[in-house]
Amino acid sequence: HVFTMPIKTEDFEEDTENGLFILLKITYTPKYPEELPLLEIEECVNIDEYDLRSDLFEHLTEQVN
């Protein structure tokens, strides 16, 4: 199973520098739950401008664990 989930801050507005947005892709492997799902950030807005991608991905990985 593969799911994509849009996640945005309350102040996010397209075509502006306000707020943050990611499109998170979660892929469950055939061995789930023994094996963790795979996470990918497919799209992002204003995440790289604030150098947040690695911290965000690390946090999401910790939560999955």
N, C-alpha and C positions, 0 to 999 in steps of 0.2 A: 504494500500500500504506500502511496505517495500523497502527501498533503502539502499544499502551499497556504501560507497564512500571512496576510498583510498586517503589519504592526506599525502604528504611527503614534506620535505624541499628539496631545490634544490641540497644540498650536500649529500643527503641520498644515501648510498651504502649498499646493502644487505651484510650480514656477516662481517660488520665492525662496528666500533663505530661512524661512520660519519653520521650526520644528524638524523632526527626524522621521524617516520612513524606511522600513525594510520589507522585503518579501522573503519570508523564511520558508525553505523547502525541507520537509521532514520525510525521510524515506525509511520505512520499516523493512528490515531484512527478513529473510525467511526464518532465521533463527531467533527472532524477537520473541520473548523478552530476555532470553539468555544473552543476546547480542544487542548492543545499544543501537538506536536508530541513527542514521546518517543525517547530519545537518549541513545545509548550504544556505548562504545568503545570495539569493538570485538577483535581487535589485536592491539598491539603497539610494537614499537621497539625504544629503548633508551629513552622512556618517563619516565619510573619508575626510571631509573638510575639517571635522573636529577630531580626527585621528582616533575614532572610536571602534573601528572594525575589529581589531584584535581583542580589545577588552570585552566587547559585546560577544564575540564568538567564544571566548574563554568562559564568560559567565553562562552562556547557553549550554555549553558542554558540561559545566559543573552541575547545572540543573538536571540535565539528562541523566548524568551519573547517579 
